[in-house]
Each structure stands twice: as C-alpha cells, then as structure tokens.
C-alpha cells in the first residue's frame, strides 16, 4: 500500500525512553529450507500475535533484508519490561519457539543451517532524535506518530535536549 508523504519536516512524537529491538536470521544453507523456513514463518506468527494485543507493548515494526541471506525486523517497544514480559511469557509464541530452537541446537539439527541474532537498545529520553523530510510516517515516527519539527526544535541539538512534561530527567 502506498502511503502519502507528509509535506515538510516532522519528528517522532515519542516521549520517554525509546526501546529498539533488532532481531533477525541469516540463511546459511539455502538448500536447508526445512530448517530456516520454519524460523522465518515463526517471526511472522509472533508479529501477528503482537499485533492482535497492543497491550503487550510492540509499538511498531519494519521488516528489512540486508541480503538474500539475511532478514531482520526493527521493532519499537513501549518499554524493556514489556519486551522482556513478552519474550518470557509461557503463553506467547516466542517462549515456545525459543524452546524449540534450544532443543534443536542441543540435538545438532539447527546448527550452521540458520543463524539467529538480536540486539536491544534502550535510549533514554534526550539520547535520541529524529527528522523526516517529505516522508510518510516511518520508523520511530510510525511507531509513535509524528509532529511538526518545530515542536521539538529545528536542530538536532534541540531535539536531543527535549524532555517531556512528565520526564524526571534533569
């Protein structure tokens, strides 16, 4: 679906800490479809599960590819606590999928066919900023909404200095 750009300059409306999770996989052996395809499909299932329950804390996501072998998702979360709660909840797909991955690794069935990785970043308010120029809502802006750039400052240093009214930051 084509999304129309928002004219001018905007910035993400996020207030408070920004929690960003990069999570992905690398296909090490294309011929081992029976090993990597279930991993790929499980990510889509988890994203659908999270979309059905916004209270879990996933604010937005972007699906990307770095190469024909490497696929990943950039996820924006309300808090690291909600991210941890989802990842460790026995009722959620992630918990079962990770158990399966661990079991297959112990049995030597997953090793070297598919690589898995994630990186998590928590950026405190005042340690991140954004600018979008003639762009539709994208990235953190899609996850939190956007507002006119002037509301947070024309320059990056001003946007870094922004603190929400309920912020306890000095």
Secondary structure as UniProt FT lines:
FT   STRAND          6..12
FT   STRAND          18..27
FT   TURN            30..31
FT   HELIX           33..52
FT   HELIX           54..56
FT   STRAND          58..65
FT   STRAND          70..77
FT   HELIX           80..88
FT   TURN            90..91
FT   HELIX           93..106
FT   TURN            107..108
FT   TURN            111..113
FT   STRAND          114..123
FT   TURN            125..126
FT   STRAND          132..135
FT   HELIX           140..144
FT   STRAND          146..148
FT   HELIX           149..151
FT   HELIX           156..161
FT   TURN            165..166
//
